[in-house]
Amino acid sequence: MTITILLLLALLAANLPWFSERLFYIIPLKSQPKAIGWSLLELIVLYFAVGAIAMMVEKGSVGQIAPQRWEFYAITFSLFVVFAFPGFVYRYLWRKA
């Protein structure tokens, strides 16, 4: 059950940067529409935020955090980018701006 919630949280977080013209839904930007660079920055920050939540859940449920190497982070970031694809399609390919 916890894994399902974490995957849904990652799916939601990966799509958040594409649905707002504000930076992190808080800071209004002078340039409208929001540049893709800002969205990618949000995507990276949200990846680390979801990763921190997942580490806290792992520590709470198992009692320790398993060591990971660079392969783990490469795969999870790739999965996070795949999760972001629906939001990207909505923003740049589907929605009429």
Residue pairs with C-beta under 8 A, 6 or more apart in sequence:
2 57
2 61
6 50
6 53
6 54
6 57
9 50
9 53
10 50
10 79
10 80
10 83
11 83
13 46
13 47
13 49
13 50
14 43
14 46
14 47
14 80
14 81
14 83
14 84
14 87
15 83
15 84
15 86
15 87
16 25
16 42
16 46
16 87
17 38
17 39
17 40
17 42
17 43
17 46
17 84
17 87
18 39
18 84
18 87
18 88
18 90
18 91
19 87
19 90
19 91
20 34
21 28
21 29
21 32
21 33
21 34
22 28
22 29
22 34
23 29
23 34
23 38
23 42
24 42
24 45
29 38
33 97
36 92
39 91
43 80
43 81
43 84
47 76
47 77
47 80
50 80
51 76
55 65
58 65
58 66
59 65
